[in-house]
Amino acid sequence: MVNGVPLYFDVEGAELVPDGGSLRKKPTLLLLHGGPGFDHASFKPAFSGLSADAQVIYLDHRGQGRSGGNDPATWTLAHWADDVKGFCDALGIEKPFVLGNSFGGFVAMEYMRRHPGHAAGIILSSTAARMQLDLIVKAFARRGGPAIGQAAADFWSDIKADKVLPYAAQVMPYYTVKAPMDGPGRARSIMRPEVLEHFSGPGGEMWGMDFRDSLGRAASPVLVLCGDQDPITPWECSEEIIGLLPKETSQLHRFPHCGHGTFRDDPDGTFALIRQFMGVGEAVSGAAMPINAPV
């Protein structure tokens, strides 16, 4: 129970592992899924590979997946972000690394703003400080042609729950480049399209959110990951984020030939960078474009 609702979570990997005559504590990596209206299934089985180096925790946001919380009044970034802090408090998790992918990145940025310094580090994966419809439509047209750009414009300008499945079939294949968008992971997901309509529909909080003023006050190190062919949170969004974060504690890696969620198109490169960021891997070179790389 967290902030009055039951939250579902799953865990891979022990926190304490034998190391000679003692037990060594591994870092905790808390994963915040995208959507809203989906669940943690899209992270499986890809992130299982990190469980040897970190305790990996999958969390379903309130109102989504297997978690409770069916009051739309609580389907807000403030509640979701406070749930991250409350979840860690409930389980005694100290200084987690928190990865937010897509919508999960919105939650992570709100968590950063509301609970500065709580995390050991933040990983912002394929996300944006604000949503810009014109930029999204241009990126979809660039990725899939004018018809896909128009389909994206029609959906994102007037999101309704009954439009989600047709959109997923027509447009979401263009989210990724090398790998199918979640493949069977999407079929395994528990979908709550009404949450997407509430948050992202006309007048929804998604269109009014803006983290540009708070990013400069980030009190935890931040790793920003993006794909150069991501149409829904285009690379320009990550460039904006990195330009506002504290330079001494932040880094951006833009992956070539990758789409939304670089762990889908380039899992090896993505997980190598995450290990390095958590301090459990060797230095990575050449896996992605460095900070402020030219287009």
N, C-alpha and C positions, 0 to 999 in steps of 0.2 A: 504494500500500500504506500503510495507516494502522493502527497498533496491531495488525499481523499479519493484516489482512484487506484485500482490494481494495474500495475504495469508488468507486461510480460518481458522476460529476458531469457537468453540462452548464453551458454559459456563454452568456450573451447580453450583448453590449456590450463594447467595449474598456475596459481600465483606463486607458490613456493616450490622450488625444485632442488633435489640433492646436488650439492656442489662440494665434493670432498667431505670434510667433517662438519659442514654447516648446510643450512638451507638458504638458497639465493632467491631473492624476490625479483620476479620479472616485471616489466612495465605492464600496465593495464591499458588496453586499447578499446575504447568504447565507441561503437559504430552507430551513427545516426542515419537512418535510411532516407531515401528520397520520396517524392510524391508531391503533396501529401495524398493520403488515401491508399498507400501500399503498405508493405511491411518489410521486415529484415531479410526476407528470402532472397532478394537480389544480391546479397553479399555472400551467399553460400552457393557453391563450395569454395569460391575464389579465396576468401580470407582465411580459410582453414590452414593455408600454408604459413601463416604468420604465427600460428599457435605454439610453435616450438620456441619462438623468441619473445612472445608476449601472451598475456592472458587476454583473449579476444572475447568481448562481450557484445552481443547483439541485442538491441533494445527496440521494441515496438513503441512508437509514440502514442500518447493518449488518444483515444478515439480511432486507433488504427490497428490493423493486424489482430493480435490476440490480447491486446490491452483493453482495459475498460475506459470509461470516460465518454459518455454519449451526449453530453450537453454541448451543443454548438457554441455556447457562450464561452466555453473554455478551449475552443480550438483556436488558440492564438499563439503567436510566437512567445509572448511572455510566459504563458502557462507551460508550453513545451520546453522552454529554456529553464524555467524553475524546476521542472521535472527532472532535468539532467542533474542539477545540483542535489535535489531531494533524493534521487535514486542513489547517487554516490553516498550521500549521508546515511541512507537506510542500510546500505551494505558495507559501510566502512571503507569505501574506496577513496584513497588519498592520492592526489596528483595524477589523475588519469591523463592519457593522451586521448583526445576526442576528435574523431574524424566525422565530418558532416559532408555527405554527398548530395549535391543538388539542393532540394528543399532542406535536407539535413544540414547543409551549410548555412542556410538562413537561421535555423535553430542554433547552430554553433556560434554564429556571430551575435545573436541575441544573448546567448549564454555568456559569451566573452564580455558583452557590455554590462550585463546584470551581475555577473559574478567574476570580476576581474582577478586574475591570478589563481583561480581555483584549479585550472588545468596545468599539467606539466608542459603541454603543447597542444596546439590546435592544427588540424589538417583540413583545409578548405578544398574540397574536391569538386570540380565542375560546378561552380556556384556563382553567385552574383551579389553585389552589395545593393543592387536595385534592379528591377526588371524594366527593360526598355523594349516595347513591342516592335518598334521600327527596326531595331538592331536584330531582334529574333527573326523577323520575317525576311530580312535581307540574308541572314545566315542560312535559313532554310532554303531560300531560292538559290543561293550559292552552292549548297550541298546537293539539292535534289531537283532543281529547276523551278520555273515559274509556277507550275501547278502545285508543287509541294509547298512553295512559299505562300501561295494563296490559301491552301488548306490549313496551314499553320496560323495564318492571320484570322481565318474564319473561326478556328477553335479558340485561340487565346484571347480574342476580342470579346467572346461571349461564351464562356465555359459553362456547360451544363452537364449534369451527371450522365445523361443518356448519350452524350457525344464522346465519352471517353473511349469506349471499345472501338468505334469506327476510327477514331483518331489513332489509337494504338496500332490498328491494322494498317492504315494508310501511311502514317507519318513517322511513327516511332522506329521503323527499320532504318531511317536515315540518321538516327541518333548516334550510331556507331559506324565504324569503318571496316574493321577486320572481323569482328565477332558479332553474332546476332545480339540484339538488344536483350540481354538477360536470358535468351534461349528458354530453357525450361523453367528458369527462375521466375519469370513473369507468370507462367501457368501455375506455379506453386504459391504465388502470392494471394493473400486475402485482400480483395479490393474493396475500398470504401469510397466510391466516386463522389458521394455526397460531401466528404471532407474536402476534396479538391474543389468542388463547386463553391463551397462556403469560403475557402481561403483564397482561391484564385479566380473566382467568377467576378462579374462586374461589381465594383465597389468593394471587393475583397481586400484583405490586409496585404496580400502580396503586391498589389499595385501601388500601395502607399508606403511600403517599407523602404527605408533608406539608411544604410549603415555607414555612409561616407564620413559623417562627423565623428563616429565612435571608433573607427578602425585605428586611428592614430594613437588611441589610448590603450591599445592592446597590451596587456600585462603578461602575456605568455608568448613564447616563440610560436610563429605561425609558418606552416608550409602550405603553399598554394599550388595545386595541381590542375592542369587544364589540357585539353586536346585542341590541336589547331583546326580540327574540322567539326567541333562541337557546334550544333546549330541552336540548341535551346539555351545554353549559357555560353555564348561565343567567347573565344579567347580574349576579346577586348574587355570582357567583364573582369577577368582575372588580372589583366593589365591595370585596370582601374583599382582593384583591391590592393595589389602590391604597391602601387604608387602612393597609397594612403597609409599603409602599415609602417611601423617603426623599421627603418632600414637595417638596423643592427641586429634585429632578432627575427627577420622575415626573409623568406626566399620563395621564388616562383620557378616552377619547371613547366614549360610548355612542350608537350609531346607531339612530335610530327606524326601525321597519318593516324591520328587518334580522335575519337569522338567523345561522347558524354560518358564520364566515368572512365578515366584512363586505365583503371584496373581491368576493364573488359577487353580493350584492344591491346594493351601492353602490360599484362600482369607482372612480368618479371621486372621490368624497369620501374613500375610503380611501387612494388613491394620492396625493392632494393632501396628506393628513396625513403620509404616509410621506416624501414629498419634503421637506416642511417639517422633519420630525424629522431627516433626514439633512443639512439645511442647503443643499438645492439647489432649494428652492421658496419661493414667497411665503407670507406668513402666511395662515392659513386661518381664516375666521370663519363661523359658522353651518352648518358641514358636519356637525356632530355635537354631542351634548350635552357640555358641558364637565365638568371634574373635579367630582365630588361633586354632580352635578345631581340634583334630586329626581325621584322616580319619577313 
